[in-house]
């Protein structure tokens, strides 16, 4: 029988630490993995259990962290930790702030951290359920580690309840042998927490107000203190330096890929594939080696992406193929094809069954159904209609040195190689351009745009101007009459 989840009264996320071991100007909790900051992952897990209130305690690089939290979770209550150090003080100021803004908090209060990015909402939900069903004063989430160095040890009574938590620096030799450790994640009865926080002191090796001391006080007051052992230790692993961050990032990516493969996505080489937590994939999508999918990217059914492709905030339609492409902020229609060696910049919209081919760059351009930009070109600030074919080497000259201008090309247009559209300019439906045309003025529907200059042939130029070269010898062998005895000054021929 599945119990019904009762949302906690509040979740408090502790995010005030400096994280000096990261050796970075960026606060530790703002370092990213899986496309989100560490604190972003923590907030997602917290929101996943639907708390009535959510508070984030900040201090180090306060404005930077607060701005980030406000951007990703505007409803979160930001609380400033004062000069008094310790996790106990951080929770105390958060509880005081929540009491002051929404009335006295009653019920379950969950405390978690901003640097445990793999923690899942389901684990927090299980913690809350175990806490409330047993009527505990405090329930602590624990894990067993082969090497528990640096962690607070869980000291249990004979009946399995928790006597207390001893920090590593305060532990004796016997206590340091304990492998069960404190994750730092708790469920508290709000009234117990409030009372106990007023009674803790800083008589410890660190001179801080430890939140862990609340457990001993609660037990001494007759409350039941329990531990919930989590089997998946990765969920309570923090990242204190970049090595740990990389390990957590790799594990998070492995879990994301496994989830998508079990949901019907083919990932040919998980070892070289990276997918952010925010990406959405349909069944029967195929992801080829060397592919990275970031941000709000969405890939529809039967699409094939890769190899060697990086997409950020790109929407790929059903059955589309995207190969060796770097793209951001683009939309690719159903059945369309992109690549290889294509650069899609923001604002690119490729219609159904369209094509952007090899060595093409696009930006702020709308390309209609069935239209093709096959190779070696640039299209920027442009609108292209349906079933138009843009020839090799075409570009839109959209920038005059001061302002950007638009090019509008109609439907069923055919442009020849090396056409340049000097914006602002428009080309009507069904129009054609000649090879090398420079379109500086509007081209009416059905018209042919040409830039005609007479071709000049200078006979004997190679022999006269490059004597002794391989080219001159080849020309002489091809035309015996131009042997040195017959060479004269070059003469122009052709149209005048």
N, C-alpha and C positions, 0 to 999 in steps of 0.2 A: 504494500500500500504506500503510495507516494504522498508525503505530507505537503500541505500548502505552504508556500513561502510567505512569511510575514516580513515586509520590508523593515529595515532598521530605522530607528529615529534619526540617526546621523552617521555619516562616515567622515572621519578626519584623516586627511592625507598629509603626512609630515614631509615637507619639501624645503626645509630651511638650511640644510647642510651645505658646506662649501665644496666638498668633493675635491680636495686638493690633489689627491693621487691621480686624477685625470690629467693634471698638468695642462690646463686649458683655460683660456679666457671665457669659454662658454661654461655656464654652470652645469654640473654633472647631470642633473635631471633633464636638461635640454638637449643632451646628446641623443641621437636618434638610432633606432634599429627598426627594421620592418616598416619604414616610412612614417614612423611616429616618434616623438620624443619619449623618453622614459616616463616622464610624468603624464604624457598623453595616454600611454598604455595604462598607467595606474588609474587615471580618471575614467577611462573606458570600463575597466573592471568594476570600479566603484559605482558608476552609473548603472551597470548591469544588474545590480541588486535593488535598484529603485529606492534609494534612501530619501527620507523626507527633507533632509538637509545634507549638504556636502560642503565641507570646509577644507581649505588648503592653507597650511601654515608655511609662511615664507620668511626669509631673512637675507641670506647671501644673494647678492645681485638682485635685490628685491624687485626693482622696477622691471628688469628684464624678465624675470620669472613671472611676475604678476601680469605683465602684458601678454605673455604667452598663454597663461592659464585663462585669462579673460577672453582670448581669441578662440580657444578650443572649447571652453565651457563657461559661457557668460553667466550662468546661474550659480556658479560656485562662489562661496563666501571666502574672500581673501583675508587672512589673519596674519598680523605681524608678530613674530616672536620678539620678546624684549631681550635685555642684556643678560637675564638669568639663563644659564645654559642647561641643556638636558631635554630628553624626550618627555619627561614628566611635565616640565614647564611648558613645552610646546603644546601638549594636549590640554593643559590647564587653560592657556590663553584662548585656545580654540573653543573649548567648552564654554568659557565665560562669554566669548563673542556670540556664540550661537544662542546662549541663554538670553543675552541682551537684545538680540535682533528678533527672535521668534518666540520668546517665552521659554520658560524652563524646560530643557530637554528631558523627556521621560521615555524609558524603554531601553532598547539596545543601541549602544554606540560602538561602531567598528573603527579601529585605528589601523591604518596601513601606511605604506611608504611610497615615495615618488620614484624610487629606484629599483622596483621589483617588476620589470616589464612583462614577465611571462605569467604573472598571476592572473588567474581566470575568474570571471564573475561566478562561475559554478562553484569554485572553491570557497569564495566568500559567502555564497549562499548556504553552502553546507556548514560553514562555521556558525553562521547566524542560527540555522535550524538546530544544530547540536546544542548551542548555548541556551536557546529559549526552551527547547523541549526538556532539558535537564534542570532548568531553573537555576543555572549557574550564576554566580556573582561575576566571575571572569572565566573566559575560555580563550586559551592561547593556541595558535596554530604552530605546530612543531614539525621538525623534520629530522631524520637520522642521516648523519654525514660520516664518511670514513675518516675525514680529517676535520675536526670541529674547532680548530685553532681560530681564535678571535671571536667566536660566537658565545653568547650566554647559554649556560647549560640548564636544562630542565631537571629539577630535583623533585622526584615523585615520592609520595607516601606509599605505604604497603598496600593501600586500597586502590592505588592507581591515580588518585587525584594529585594535583600539583602542590608541593610544599612551597616552592618558590623558584626564582631564576637567579643564578649567580653569574655575573659577568666574568668573562675570561680573566681579566686582570685582577679580579677579586677572588677567583676560585683557588682552592687548594689542590694538591696533587690528585686526590681521589675524585674531586669534582671535575677536574679537567679530563679525566678518563671517560666521562659520560659522553656518549655519541649523539644523544637526543638534544637538539638545540632549539633555541627560541628564534622564530622567524621575525619577531617584532610585530606581528599582526595579531590583533586581539578583538574579541567581542566583550564589551563591558556592560553591566547594568549601570545606567546613567547615574543613579543615586549613589551607588557604591563608588563609582569612579570619582564623582564630585567630592564626596566625603574624604576618600583616601588621598586625593591629590593635595588636600589641605594639610595632610599630616606627614608627607614625605620630607626628607631632608637630604643634604648633600654630603653626608658622612661616608664617602667611598673614595676609591683611588683616583677617580676622575674629578671629584668635586662637583658633580652634576646632580640634578634632580632626575633620578631614574624612574621611568614609567614602570619598570619591572618591580619596583618596591610596592606598587599598588597591590600586587598579588598577595604578598605576605600580610599586608594590612587587612585585605578582604578576608583572608583565611582566618586571621586572628579574631576578626569580628564575627566569625561563625559562618561566613559565606563559603559556598562550594567553588573551588578553583579547579578547572579541568584543562586537559590538553587534548587537542585533536591532531593526530599525526597525519600529515599529508604524504602520500606515497610518491608523488611526483615532486622531487626536490627542486627541479628547475623552476617551479612556480614561486619559490621563496628565495631564489638566488638573486642577490643584488650585484650591481656593477660598480666597483670602486675605482677601476682603472680601465684603460683601453683594451687590455688583454681580456679582461672579464667581459667587457662590452662586446668584443668580437665573438667570444664564445657564446654569449647569450644571443647575439644576432644570428649566428649560424644555426643555433638550436631553434630559434623562432622561425627562421626560414624553412628549416626542415619540416616543422609542424604545419606551416602554411601550405607547403607543397604537398605533403601527405594528405591534408584535408581536401585539397582540390583534386588530387588523383582519385581519392575515394568518392568524390562527387562526380566523376566521369570525365575529367580532363586528362589528356595524354601529355605527360612531361617527359620528353625523351631522355634528358640528362639532368636529373636533379642537382648534380654536383656543380653545374654551371648556370643554373637558373635561379633568379632572385625575384620574388614577388612580394610586394608590400601587403600589409594586413588590410589595407583599404581597397585593394583591387577586386573586381568582380569578374568571374568567368562562368560561361555557360557549359552545359554538357557538350562533349565532343569537340571542344576546342583542342587544338594541338599546339604545344609550345616546344620549339626546337632549341637545340643547345645555344648557350651564350646569350640568352634573352633575359632582360630585366624589365619588369613591369612595375611602374610606380604610381603613387598618387591615386587619382580617381579614374584610372584606366578601367574600361569595361570592354570585354571581348565576347562577342556573340557566338552562338552555336556554329560549329563547322569551320570557323576561321582558323587559319594557320599563321602563327607568328614566329618569326625567326628563320634561320639562325642569326645570331649576332645582331640583335635588335634591342633597342632601348626606347620604351614608350612611357611618357609621363602625362597623365591626364588626357589620354587619347581614347576615343570610342571607336571600336572596330566592329563593323557590321557583319551579319551572318554570311559565312562562306567567303569572306575576304582573305586575301593573302598579303602578308607584309613581311618582306625579306630584307635583311641587312639595312635596316632603316633606323634613323634617330628622329624621334618625333615628340612634340609636346603641344598640348592644347589644340589637337586636331580631331577631326571626325572623318572616318573612312566608311563609305557606304557599303551595303551588302553586295557581295560579288566583285568588289573592286580589287585592284592589285596595286601594290606599292613596292618599289625597289627593283633591283638592289642599289645600295649606296645612295639612298635618298634622304633628304633632310626636310622634315615637315615642321615648320615653325607655327607658332600660335595663330589661330584664325583660319587654318587650312580646312576646307570642307570639300571632300571628294565624293561625288554622287555615286549612286548605284551603278555597278558595272564599269566604273571609270578606271583610269590608269594614270599613275604618276611613276615614270620609269627610272632608268638608271641615271645616276649623277644629276638629279634634279633637286632644286631647292624651291620651296613654296612658302609664302607668308601672306596671311590675310587675303586669301583667295578662295572663291567659291567656284567649283568645277561641276558642271551639270552631268546628268546621267549619260553614261556611255562615252564621255569625252576622254581624249587621251593626250597626255603630255609625256611622250615616250622616253626622251633621253636628252641629256646635255642642255639644260636650260634653267631659267629662273622665271617664276611667276609671282609677283608681289602686288598687293593692292589692286586686285583684278577680279573680274567676274567673267566666267566663261560659260556659255550655254551648253545645250545638249548635243551629243554626237559630233562634236567638233574635234578635229585632229590638228594638234599643234606640232609643227615639224621640228626636226633636230636643230638644236642651237638657238631656239627662239628665246627672247627675253622681253620682259616688260621693263622699260626704263622709267621707273616710278618716282625718282627723286631728282629734283632740279637744283639741289644744293641748299634749299631752304625748306621746301614743303614736299610732302608726298602727294602724288596724284594717282587717280584710278584709270585703269584700262578696262573697257567693256567689250567683250568679243561675243558675238551671237552664236546661234546654233547652226550646225552643219557647215561650219567654216573649215576651210583647208588652208593651212599656212605652210609655205615652203621653208627650206632650211635657212637658218641664219636671219630670220625676220626679227626686226626690232620694233617694238611698239613704244613710241615716245609719248608718254601720258602727259596730260589727259587726252585720251583718244578713244573712239569707239569704232567697232567693225560690225557691219550689219550681217544678218543671217545669210548663209550661203555664199559669202564672199570668199575670194582666194587671194593669196599673196604670192609674188614671185620670189625666187631664191635671192637672198641678200637684200630684200626690201626693207626700207626704213619708213615705217608708217608714222608720219608726223601730223596727218590730218585725218578726219573721219573718213572711213571707207564705207560707201553705201552698200546696202544689201545686194548681193549678186554681182558686185563689181570685182575687178582684178586690180590689186594694188602692186605697182611696180616702181622700182627705183632704177632707171635704165641709164647707164653710162657706156659710151662706146668702148669696146675692147681694143687695145693697141698691141700689135705684135711687132717687136723689133728684131728683124731677121739678123742672124749672125752675131747676136749680142754675146753669147757664151764664149765663142771662139775669140772674139775681140777683147772682151773685158775679163775673162777668166782663162787665159791661155795656159796650157800645161796641166789643167785640172782633169780629174776623172770625168767630170761632166763634159768638158770640151772634147776629150777623146771619144766619149760615147756619142756626142753629137756628130763628130767628124765621121765616125764609122757608120752612122746611120745615114748621113748625107754626104757621099764622097765629093760632091761638087764644092763642098765648103772646106776642102783641104787648104792648108796654109797658103799655097800658091794662089788660091782664088779668093782669099779673105779680103773683103773690102770693109769700109766703115759700115756699121749697122744702118739698115734702112727700115723705116717704119712702114707697115702695111696694115691694111684693114680699113674699117670705116673711118671717115673723117668727121 
